[in-house]
């Protein structure tokens, strides 16, 4: 039996396995369980436009299968449950000179995309009152660590995560991550610092970490204001304090102003030179189906912003390609969104934005770097009929830079269908 066949069989059997686990448990374990299968078809095309680019184009097409199962909990003071995640990526088109899109796992020796790759993950969970402890495969989404789901399959972690909401309005999170499985991999490995862009981050040779500790809380003061503090520490590499505040100001009929403020202080932790202060602010005025946004982001310190390699940094100017988080970079964003539900077409949305960054420190004797990025997203999700839950999204991006980086034209076409199994 081929590896591809074994992975497909495993995905099909995963739901049955979850039911088997639940059979001897109490009724709520099964009653409150849910499962879904997402089919994700992904075409990715990135043209490198700068002279002497090491690769002219990265272009691949792949099919993903994401099977998710979440059980309920057994009765009692401490309820017990289990979650399961089955992932399978299948190559539809690729070649050695067009690989490295992040869609498919590559052979370590040849660089060619493999025909398929996948993962089966289990998560044990315990619930007491309004607190839940999960141990196993995790998809964290916190200011100090956010898993990446921008390609065919999501990035996953191994570890433990406690989420508690015992007090009204207060959400507390704490835990530890041990290893990461990147979005185009099927192997768990130790964690490292992202090297994207010009961060000026130096790490002692060979240093990685198998311990990321995190803790933090957010408090919802009322229906319009939420503030938060979170702490993250990648052992031997960096530690980070993250403060956030989100406020929504109603301005009248179908009008509002949203303010999103973020500040992070990152320092070294033994084997690096991390030293960064990151400030970001995003203000969004909504009027009916329209939303107009203006953002500002500033980096200062000896390095750029530090975050775990492969994750999504919690920055207002982190967008489709760039994070605008290089050493000393100052950047602005202008954004426009429209929801066509206002015109009687629910499910159809549009977004466009433009970002520009400058003052990037490229080192002694070099002129400061500059960059800009333009994004456009058009998406439609069928709301009813035989195609209900079928989504189509086109993502377009253009990146240009001065004195550093790559000039990129990029298109992504994503077809997705979520099938509820029960």
N, C-alpha and C positions, 0 to 999 in steps of 0.2 A: 504494500500500500504506500502511495506517495505521501510526502509530507503535506502537500496541498490537500489531499483527500483526508488525511488524519485531522488537519486543522478544521476543515469543514464539518467533519463528523463530530469533533469536539464541540463546536459551536452549536450544532443541532441538539446534542445531548445535554448541553449545559442546563437548559430549562428543565429537562426531565430529572437531572441530578438534583436541582434545587427543590423540586417537588418531593423527591425522595427524602431529602434532608428534613423537609417540613412535616412529612407524614406522621411521625410519632409525636409531634409537638401539639400544643394546644391550639384551639380553633383560630385565635387571633393571629397566630403565626402565618396561617394560610389565608385567612379572610382579608388581612390588610396587605398581602403581598401584591406586587405588580411586576410586570415584565414587558419589555419592548425590544424590537429589532429595528435598528436604523441601517438603511442602505445608503451609502455615501459614495457617489461617483464624482471624481475630482480630476479636472484637467488643469495643468499648471504650465505656464509659459513665461520665462524670464529672459529677456534679451539684455546682454551686457553691451552698452554703447560706447564705453571709453576705449581709447586706443590701447593696444597691447594687452587686452583682457585675456587672462589665462583660459577662459572658456567663453565661446561666442554666445552660447545659448544653453539654458537649462529648461528642458521640456519633457514632461512625463504625463501619463494618464493612468489612473488606477481606480480600482473598485474596493471600497471598504465595507465591512460588516461589523456592526457594533451591537452586541447582545447584552442587555442590562437586566438584571434581576434584583429586586429588593424585597426581602421578606418582611412580614410584620414581626411582632415580638410575642414571646410566650407570656402568660399571665404571671402575676406575682410581684413582689416588691422590686425585684430585679428581672427585667425581661431580657430574653436572649433572642438574637436574630442573626441572619447572615445575608450578605450581599454578594453578587457574583457579576463579573465583567468578562465577556468574551470578545476578543478583537481579532480580526483577520483582514489583512491587506493583500490584494492580488494585482500584479502588474498587468496592464493592458497594452502599454506602449512605452518603450524606453530604449536608450542605446548608451554605449560607453561615453560618447562625447556630449550627451544631453542629460546625464544623470545629476544627482545632487540637488534635487528640488525640495527634499524633506518629505516627499510622499512615500518613498520606498526605502527599504533597508538595502544597503550596499554591501557587496562582498569586500572584506577588508583588504584583500590582495589585489583584485582586478579593478575595483571601483564600480563594477557593473551592478545594476539593480537586480536584486534577487526576485525570483518569480512570485514569492509570497512570504509573508511573515505574520506572526501573530502572538497573542498572549492570552492566558487564562488567569484571572485574578479573583481571589476570595477575600472577603472582609468579614471578620467576626464583629458583632456589635452587642453592647450591653446598654440597657436603658433603665435608669432609676429616676422617678419623678420627671423632671424636665431636662435631665442630663443624659448625654449619649457618649459612650466611649467606643471608638472604632479602631480595630487593629488588623492590619493586612494591607491590601491594595487601596491606596487613597488618591483622591483627586482634590488637593487642597486649593482653596480660593480665598486667600487672605492677603492683606496689604504686603506682608513680608514674603509671601510665597504663593504664586498663582500658576497652576498647571497650564500648559500650552495645548490648545485644541484648534490650531489654525491650519492643520493639514488633514491627511486622510484619517489618521488615528490619534487619539490623545496621548499626551505624555502622562505617565503614572509614577507613583511613588510607593515605597514600602515603609510602614511605620505605624505610629499610633496617634490618635487625635481625639481629644475630649472637647465636646461642645456642651455648654451649660447655659440655660435660660431660666434659672430658678427665680430670679428677681424680674419683675415686670420692667421691660424696656432695656434690660442689661443682657448682653450676649458676651459670654466668656469663652475663649478658645485657648487650648494649650496642647502641646504634644511634641513629638520627635519624629523626624524623618531619617531613615537609614540609607536608602539607596533610591536611584532614579532610573526609570526606563524611558529613554527619549522617544519622541513621536515617530521616528523612523528606525526604531530598533526593537528587538525582542529580548535584549539582555539587560539585566539590572547591573548598575555600576555605581561607584562612589560619585559624590557630587563635586562640582568645581565652580569657579566664578566665570561668568560670561566674558568673552573676549571680543564681543561685537563692537565695532567702531574704534574710536581713539580714546580709550579710557585711561591710559597710562598706568594701568594696574599691573604690578609686578608680583609674582608669586614664586616662592621657593620651589625650585625644580622638583617636579613629581608630586607636589602636594595636592592631595584631594581630601575629601572628608566623608565619613560615613555617619555624621551626626549633625543634623540641623535641628536645633531646639527653638521653639517658638511659644509665645504666650501673648495674650492681649485681650482687650475688651472694647466693645462699642456700646454706647448708651443712647437710646432714643428718648430725648427729652420731651418731645411731643410729636405730633404728626408731621411737623415740618423741619425739625432739627435733630441730627444725629452726629455725635462726635466719637472719636476712637483713638486708642493708643495700642500699638502692637510692637513686640520685640522679637527679633530674629537673630540667631547666632549660628553661623556655619563654622563649626569647630575648626580652629587653627587658621581660619581665613578671614572672616569679618564678623562684626556684630552691628546691628541696625535698630534704631529707634524710629518708629513711624507714627506720626500724628495726622489725623484727618478730621474734617468737618464738612458736612453737607447740609445745606439749608435750602428750603423751597419756600418762596414768597409768592402767595397768590396775589394777582394784580387785577382780578376782575373776571368777567366771563371768558372762559377758555384762554386765559393768559396767566403766565407765571414766570418767575425768575429763579433759576436754580444756581446756587453758588457751591462749587466743589473745591475745597482747599486741601492741600497735602504738603507735608514737610517731613523729610527723612534725614537723619544724621547717621552716617556709616563710618566706622573706624576699623583699623586692622585688628586681627586676633592671632598674632604670633608669626604667621608665615606669609604675610602680604604687606603692602604699603597702603591699603585702602584708607582714604580720607576724603569724605565727600559730604557736602550739604546740598540737598535737593529741595527746591521749592516749586510748587506748581499750583496754578489756579485756573479754573474753567468756569465761565459764566454763560448760562444758556437761557435765552428768552424764548418762551413758547407762546405761539399765537395760533390757536386752532390746530391745523395739521402741520404748521410750520414750526421750525426750531432754528434759532440763530445762535451760534456759539462763538465765544472768543476766549482763547487760552494763552497762558504765559508760563514758561518753565525756565528755571535758572539753576545751573550747576556751579558750585564753587568748591574749593579745596584742592588737594594735591592730585586727586584722581577723579574720574567720572563715577557714575552711579554703579554700585555693586549689587548683583543679584545672581541667583543660581543659574548656571548655564542651561539654556533651553526653556526657561520659564518666561512668563509674561511679567515684566516689571510694572508695578502699580504707579504709573506716571501719566499725567494728563496728556503729554505729547508722545506717548508710545502708540504708534499707529501700524499700518499694514506692513511696512518694511523697516523703518527707522525708529529708534527710541529717543533721539535727540538728547542723549544723556552723556555726551562726551565731556572731556575735561574743560571746564570753564564755559561750556556752551550756554547761550541764551537763545531761546526760541519762542516763536509766536505761532498760534493756530487760529484760523478762521474756518468755521464749519457751518454747513446748512443741511438740515434734514427735512424731509416731507413725507407725511403719512397719507397715502391716497384714500384712506378710509373716509377722510373729510369730503372726498368727491364721490363717495359711494362705492369705492373699490377696496374693500378690506383685504389685507394680506399683501398689498403692493406698497413697497417703501423705497425711498431714494435718499442717498447721502453723498455729499461731496465736501472735501476739505482741502485746505492748503496750509502747509507749514514751512517756515523758514527759520534756519538757525545759523548763528555766526559766533565769532569770538572763540572758536575752538582752538585750544592750545595744542599745536603739533610738535612742540619741542623747540629748543634753542636754535636760532638761526633760520627758522621757517616762518613764513607768513601764516596768519591765522586761517583756519579752515572755515568754509561756509557750505551749507547744504540746503536744499529744499525738496519737499515731497508733495505730490498732489494725488489724492485718492478719490475714487468714485465707486459706490456700491449701488446696485439695483437688485432688489429681491422681491420674489412673489411666492407666497405660500397659498395653495388652494384651500379654500375654507369649507367646501362641501363637495358632494358628489363622489364618484369613484376615485378621484385623485385627491381627496381630502388628505391633508398633511404632507402632500408632495411639494417640495420647495425647489426653486430655481434661483441661484444667485450668481451674478457676474461682478467680480471685483477687479478694478483697474488701478494701476499705480504707475507714477513716473517719478524717478529720483534723479537729481543732479547734484554734484558736489564740486567744490573748488579746492585744489591742493591735496585732496585725499579721497579715499573711498571709490565706489563704483557708480557709474551712470547706468540706470536700469529702467527699462520699460517692462511692465509685468501685467499679465492677465490671468485670472483664475475663474474657471467656470465650475460651479458646484451644484450637483443635483442630489437632493436628499429626500428620503421617504422614511417616516417613522411609523412602524406598524405595531400598535399595541397588541400584545399577545394575551393579556388578561389584566 
